[in-house]
């Protein structure tokens, strides 16, 4: 989160800085995950603000963020740390609560560390939101998601 002299800040500028790779860190990947967790921990940009003229801009930025966050699926730091992998999935799901890639990775990760109850609860919340948004049942069962 970029802080200005007056105490205000702009997380979007920090996102752009990360996205364009203009950080001056020796090892940006190590610091980037914590930075993205700080920037995107609150969910989508301008959440709760709704103006017709702003909606398409918010949609575009939030899609950019999801694409950016999904690049971390293959990051070694995230692959080797179940907590970071789950946190990454939660970040993505805060932008898109029905992102199938994120929920699949999250429930697989939770199951891998023997947190089956939390995995099943996460899946149930996901399918409820899917039903609410699309008015149809999610086509894959919990077991099919784990095994796919």
Long-range contacts (C-beta under 8 A, 24 or more apart in sequence): 1-38, 1-39, 11-39, 11-40, 11-45, 12-45, 12-61, 14-39, 15-39, 15-40, 15-65, 15-68, 18-68, 19-64, 19-68, 29-75, 29-76, 29-77, 30-77, 32-72, 33-72, 33-75, 33-77, 33-78, 33-84, 33-88, 36-68, 36-69, 36-72, 36-91, 37-87, 37-91, 40-65, 40-69, 40-91, 40-94, 40-95, 41-91, 41-94, 42-94, 43-94, 43-95, 44-94, 44-95, 62-95, 62-96, 65-95, 66-92, 66-95, 66-96, 66-99, 69-95, 70-101, 70-102, 73-101, 73-105, 82-109, 82-112, 82-113, 85-109, 86-110, 93-126, 97-126, 97-129, 97-133, 98-126, 98-129, 98-130, 98-133, 98-134, 103-145, 104-145, 104-148, 107-142, 107-145, 107-146, 108-145, 108-146, 111-146, 119-146
